[in-house]
Amino acid sequence: MNSITVNCPAKINLTLEIVNKREDGFHNIKSIMQTISLYDTLIIKVGEGDGEILLSGNSSEIPYNEKNLVYRAAELFYRETGINNVRTEIYIDKNIPISAGLAGGSSDAAGTIFGLNELLGHPLKTIHKLCETLGSDLNVCLEGGSILATSRGEVIKKLKPVKSKLTLIKPKNLGISAREAYTKYSNKTNKPQKNMTEKMLNAFDNNQDFSEYLYNDLEYAVFDDYKELKKIKEYIPNAVMSGSGSTYFVLGDEVNTDIPGDDYQIIKGLEFIETGVAISQCNNFVTN
């Protein structure tokens, strides 16, 4: 079987501001997103077959069937290209926490489409539109680096790279879905209008410190409902939630992340990266 190994990075939201709710049920946003040096890895193998898609992996927290976004991405790729005479095996080495606001599932889906297109000789000249149909932030994961995302998140603009070290803090037993977070935001009567995205873009342009402009409307929406989030802010006041949560991040190299108890996963030693999903290894003629 031919194989390819693809690294799929996590992302954080340096800003996430909700503009309004759309008629299709999604929300228009303004968000500066950044890929970071935390990766899932996909090992994708393709050989002769009858259209089978088989998933496996190292995590007991995700499904290995059609409910997984990786499966749906592969299915969509083959439907779009008309390729139906192959057997596909995808192993998911999961390192990005799930339901965490880090786009692990989206990055894996983007990596699947990217990897299959590379492995099968680029039957699609561009994969951005295909990625867009599966999720709002797949193209951010595909491109990587510092990104301004607008509309529902699928319209992206590459920004001048910025650099920082960071640490992630995630409550071990708490995941917050995007649906829940956006619904709670919609139910809020007093919605802040801080315009932090524009302020951060201006800081980028002038090579200024941007940390004071870190902001997330969805943190405002869900914070009061979860004691786990309140505890993070109590002990790490400058931490900011990413995406719909429940992961927080704090910028800097030497940061204090001591939280009493054993209820939090702390991931240190990370940094901003300038890349999105990328080939780690490609073996065009690997046999079992």
Secondary structure as GFF3:
##gff-version 3
##sequence-region A 1 288
A	DSSP	beta_strand	2	21	.	.	.	ID=ss1
A	DSSP	beta_strand	27	48	.	.	.	ID=ss2
A	DSSP	beta_strand	53	57	.	.	.	ID=ss3
A	DSSP	alpha_helix	69	81	.	.	.	ID=ss4
A	DSSP	beta_strand	86	93	.	.	.	ID=ss5
A	DSSP	alpha_helix	104	119	.	.	.	ID=ss6
A	DSSP	alpha_helix	128	134	.	.	.	ID=ss7
A	DSSP	alpha_helix	138	143	.	.	.	ID=ss8
A	DSSP	beta_strand	146	150	.	.	.	ID=ss9
A	DSSP	beta_strand	155	158	.	.	.	ID=ss10
A	DSSP	beta_strand	165	171	.	.	.	ID=ss11
A	DSSP	alpha_helix	178	187	.	.	.	ID=ss12
A	DSSP	alpha_helix	196	205	.	.	.	ID=ss13
A	DSSP	three_ten_helix	211	213	.	.	.	ID=ss14
A	DSSP	beta_strand	215	216	.	.	.	ID=ss15
A	DSSP	alpha_helix	217	222	.	.	.	ID=ss16
A	DSSP	three_ten_helix	223	225	.	.	.	ID=ss17
A	DSSP	alpha_helix	227	235	.	.	.	ID=ss18
A	DSSP	beta_strand	240	241	.	.	.	ID=ss19
A	DSSP	beta_strand	248	251	.	.	.	ID=ss20
A	DSSP	beta_strand	264	271	.	.	.	ID=ss21
A	DSSP	beta_strand	278	283	.	.	.	ID=ss22
###
